[in-house]
């Protein structure tokens, strides 16, 4: 049952027209959007979700946009247990985090599995902007990499990553806390695969990925693009970065892995360094 169906007997037709059909669930926490026209009904909506979903213990609403270096989002408690710490499960792994202080998207579950399925036995992998380690842990558990190096600037996300590695016994992961721009140039290794899942356009960091990947290696570059600029907008940025470093590349695939608005998407370009 979607949210509109759930609230049909409790809201007017005009109010129902404002309701978002779906919401994110992270562990036992539901994260919902409340349009301005429904602010007086937000408690009713939250309590309706609690009553109809036994697995949900807390309902919070988005109270701002993702912002700052850590790309976190202010959340306001509406109903249920007053906690913003979640234990989330996907693809056979467990991820613990504070959903207000650590960036995380449950909508990337399929994308994390898509990447993990590409990893070959014995690969060395660099995950930039690794957060509380969902990409590294899913890859570690679903494939057989030799080593995963994960770099994250948010100290709280880093601490959760340490805990998540222990929870999942993902011993092939090396965590490094710090700024990618400072950490990555000091790594004395060329990687078979580099992931760039920054929760905003990652183009300023392409130079660090290109310097870190071996010849023949693969980069997964994430960007946010309007529909009419897919995939050209991302490929132009990759091409510009490669030209500056005298590197050549070949696009393997382009994947839409999230919709931000009716005509804007999160896009991943998988490309190989030649």
C-alpha positions in Angstrom: 0.0 0.0 0.0 1.5 3.4 -0.9 1.1 6.5 1.2 -1.8 8.0 -0.8 -3.8 4.8 -0.4 -3.1 4.7 3.3 -4.3 8.2 3.9 -7.3 8.2 1.5 -9.9 8.1 4.3 -8.1 10.7 6.4 -7.3 13.5 4.0 -9.3 15.6 1.6 -8.8 15.1 -2.2 -6.8 18.3 -2.3 -4.6 17.2 0.5 -4.1 13.8 -1.0 -2.9 15.4 -4.2 0.1 16.9 -2.2 1.1 13.6 -0.6 4.3 11.9 -1.9 3.5 8.4 -2.9 6.6 6.7 -1.3 9.2 7.3 1.4 12.5 5.9 2.4 12.9 3.3 5.2 16.3 3.0 6.8 16.3 0.2 9.4 13.2 0.9 11.5 13.1 4.6 10.6 10.8 6.1 7.9 12.0 9.3 6.3 9.1 11.3 4.7 8.6 14.6 2.9 5.9 16.9 4.1 4.8 19.6 1.6 4.0 23.0 3.0 0.3 22.5 2.5 0.3 19.4 4.8 2.3 20.7 7.7 -0.8 20.7 10.0 -1.4 17.0 9.1 2.2 15.8 9.6 1.6 14.1 12.9 -1.5 12.3 11.5 0.6 11.1 8.5 3.4 9.9 10.7 1.2 8.1 13.1 -0.6 6.4 10.2 2.7 5.1 8.9 3.5 3.7 12.4 0.2 1.9 12.7 0.3 0.3 9.3 4.0 -0.7 9.2 5.0 -2.9 12.1 8.7 -2.8 11.2 8.8 1.0 11.5 9.4 2.4 15.0 10.3 6.0 14.2 9.1 8.6 11.6 11.1 11.7 10.8 10.6 14.3 8.1 13.1 16.0 5.9 13.7 19.5 7.3 16.3 20.8 4.9 18.4 19.9 1.9 21.7 17.9 1.9 24.4 20.5 2.5 27.9 21.1 3.8 31.1 19.1 3.2 29.5 16.0 4.7 26.3 16.3 2.6 24.0 15.6 5.6 20.4 16.6 5.9 18.5 18.0 8.9 15.6 15.7 10.0 12.8 16.4 12.5 11.2 13.7 14.6 7.4 13.3 14.1 6.3 10.1 15.8 7.5 6.9 17.5 10.9 6.3 19.2 13.1 9.4 19.4 16.2 8.0 17.7 18.0 8.7 14.5 20.4 5.8 14.7 19.4 3.0 12.4 20.5 -0.6 11.7 19.9 -1.2 8.0 20.1 -4.4 6.1 20.7 -5.0 2.4 22.4 -7.6 0.2 23.2 -9.7 3.2 25.1 -7.0 5.1 24.3 -4.8 8.1 24.9 -1.1 8.1 24.6 1.0 11.3 24.5 4.8 11.2 23.0 8.0 12.4 20.8 9.0 9.5 21.0 12.7 10.3 24.8 12.9 10.7 26.0 10.5 8.1 25.1 10.6 4.4 23.4 7.4 3.2 21.0 6.4 0.5 19.0 3.2 0.6 18.1 3.8 -3.0 21.6 2.8 -4.0 21.2 -0.8 -2.9 20.9 -2.1 -6.4 23.8 0.1 -7.5 26.0 -1.3 -4.8 25.2 -4.8 -5.9 25.7 -3.9 -9.6 29.3 -2.8 -8.8 30.0 -5.8 -6.5 29.1 -8.2 -9.3 31.7 -6.6 -11.6 34.6 -7.1 -9.2 36.9 -9.9 -10.1 38.8 -12.1 -7.6 42.0 -10.5 -6.3 41.2 -6.9 -7.3 42.6 -3.9 -5.4 39.8 -1.3 -5.0 39.8 2.4 -4.0 36.4 3.8 -2.7 36.5 7.6 -2.4 33.9 9.3 -0.2 33.1 5.9 1.5 30.8 7.2 4.3 29.9 4.5 6.8 31.2 1.9 4.3 28.2 0.5 2.5 30.0 0.2 -0.9 33.1 -1.4 0.6 31.2 -3.8 2.8 28.8 -5.0 0.0 31.8 -5.5 -2.3 33.8 -7.3 0.3 31.0 -9.7 1.1 29.7 -10.3 -2.4 33.0 -10.7 -4.3 36.6 -11.6 -3.5 38.7 -8.5 -3.7 42.3 -8.6 -2.5 42.0 -5.3 -0.7 39.6 -2.3 -0.5 40.9 1.1 0.6 38.1 3.4 1.7 38.6 7.1 2.3 36.0 9.3 4.2 36.3 12.8 5.6 33.4 12.7 8.1 34.8 11.5 11.4 31.4 10.1 12.6 30.9 8.3 9.4 34.4 6.9 9.7 33.6 5.6 13.3 30.4 3.9 12.0 32.4 2.4 9.2 34.8 0.9 11.7 31.9 -0.6 13.6 30.2 -1.9 10.4 33.4 -3.6 9.4 33.4 -5.5 12.7 29.7 -6.3 12.4 30.2 -7.8 9.0 33.6 -9.3 9.5 34.8 -7.5 6.3 38.5 -7.8 7.0 39.6 -6.9 3.5 38.8 -3.2 4.0 41.3 -0.6 5.1 39.7 2.6 6.3 41.4 6.0 6.1 39.9 9.1 7.6 40.6 12.3 5.7 40.1 14.5 2.7 40.4 12.6 -0.6 42.5 15.5 -2.0 45.1 14.9 0.7 44.9 11.2 1.3 44.8 9.8 -2.2 48.0 11.5 -3.6 49.9 9.8 -0.7 48.7 6.3 -1.5 51.6 4.3 -3.0 49.5 2.0 -5.0 47.7 1.8 -8.4 44.2 0.3 -8.1 42.3 -2.0 -10.4 39.1 -0.2 -9.7 38.2 3.3 -8.3 34.7 4.2 -7.1 33.6 7.9 -6.8 30.1 7.8 -5.1 30.2 11.5 -3.9 26.7 12.6 -3.0 27.1 15.5 -5.4 29.0 15.9 -8.7 32.4 14.3 -8.3 34.1 16.0 -11.3 36.6 18.0 -9.3 38.0 14.8 -8.0 38.5 13.0 -11.3 42.1 13.9 -11.4 42.7 12.0 -8.2 40.9 8.9 -9.5 42.9 9.0 -12.8 46.2 9.2 -11.0 45.2 6.3 -8.7 43.9 3.8 -11.3 46.3 1.5 -13.2 46.3 1.2 -17.0 43.4 -1.1 -17.9 41.6 -0.3 -14.6 38.1 0.9 -14.3 36.6 4.0 -12.8 33.0 4.4 -11.6 32.2 8.1 -11.9 29.0 9.4 -10.4 27.3 12.7 -11.5 24.0 14.5 -11.3 22.6 15.4 -14.7 19.5 16.7 -16.3 17.8 14.2 -18.6 18.8 16.0 -21.8 22.5 16.0 -20.7 22.8 12.2 -20.2 25.4 10.9 -20.8 27.2 13.7 -22.6 27.5 16.0 -19.7 29.4 13.4 -17.6 31.5 12.1 -20.5 32.7 15.6 -21.4 34.0 16.1 -17.8 35.8 12.7 -18.0 37.3 13.6 -21.3 38.5 17.0 -20.0 40.2 15.4 -17.0 41.8 12.7 -19.1 43.2 15.2 -21.6 44.8 17.2 -18.8 46.7 14.1 -17.6 47.3 12.7 -21.1 45.2 9.6 -20.4 42.8 7.9 -22.8 39.6 6.1 -21.8 36.7 4.0 -23.1 33.2 4.2 -21.8 31.9 0.7 -20.7 28.4 1.6 -19.6 26.1 4.4 -18.4 23.6 3.7 -15.6 20.9 5.8 -14.1 20.9 4.9 -10.4 18.6 7.4 -8.9 16.1 10.1 -9.7 16.4 13.5 -8.0 13.5 15.2 -9.7 11.2 14.6 -12.7 14.0 15.4 -15.1 17.2 15.0 -13.1 19.1 11.8 -12.3 22.1 10.3 -10.5 24.2 8.7 -13.2 27.2 6.4 -13.1 29.6 6.2 -16.0 31.8 3.1 -15.9 35.0 3.7 -18.0 38.3 1.9 -18.5 41.7 3.6 -18.7 43.5 2.5 -21.9 
